[in-house]
Amino acid sequence: MTIDKRPRYILIAVLMILLFNYPLLSSANKPVMVGGIPQLYLYIVIVWPLSILLLYLTVISRNNKPDKQDE
């Protein structure tokens, strides 16, 4: 891992910690059914794959850039 990738990975990690921490999870933990699914379950089912997709897109975008070589 090069040094330029670390800030983006740290930012994604902090975002995931915030999304799965008490204040946001408690805001979704209400006795409300959305399409027959509890709101908390729906929040987790949507946010978790989106965070994985964000990590995947970050890795792919960083790996597709050509390396600069000194000639």
N, C-alpha and C positions, 0 to 999 in steps of 0.2 A: 504494500500500500504506500503510495507516495504521499508526500505531505499535503498536496493540494486537495486530496480526497477527504482528509480527516475533518475539516470544518463542516462539510455537507453531511457526513455520517453522524457527527455530533449533533447537528441541528435536527436531523431526522430522529435520533434517539431521544432528544429532549422533547420533541413534538409527540412522540409515541408515549413517553412517560406522562406528559400532560393529558393526553387524550384518554389514557387508561388509569388516571388517578382519581381521587375522591370527588372533587367538585364536579367534574364533567360526568362521571359515572352516576353520581347521585342525581344529577339533573335529568338523566334518562331513566332513572329508577322510579317510575310513577305507575300507578295502576291504570295505565292507558293501553289499549290494544290497537295496534295499527295493522289492519288486515288480518286480525285474529292472532297476531304475534305480539307478545309483550314488548313495550318500547325499549327496554334495556337489552333484550336479546337482539332486537333489530339493530340497535346502535352498535353492539359488539360485532354482529355479522357483517355490517357495512364498513365499520372503521378498521377492523383487523385486516381484511383483504386489501383495502385501500392503502394501508401502511406497508403491506408486503409489496404491493404494486409500485409504490413510491420508491422503496428500496431497490426493487428490480430495475426500474427505469434509471435510477441513479447509477447503478453498477453498469448497465448497458451503455448509457451515454458516456460514461467515463472510459469504458474499454474500447469504444469505437473510435476515439480520437487517436490519430496517428502520433506516435512518439516523435519528439524532436530529437534529431541526432546531429551532433556536431561533426561537420565534415571539414 
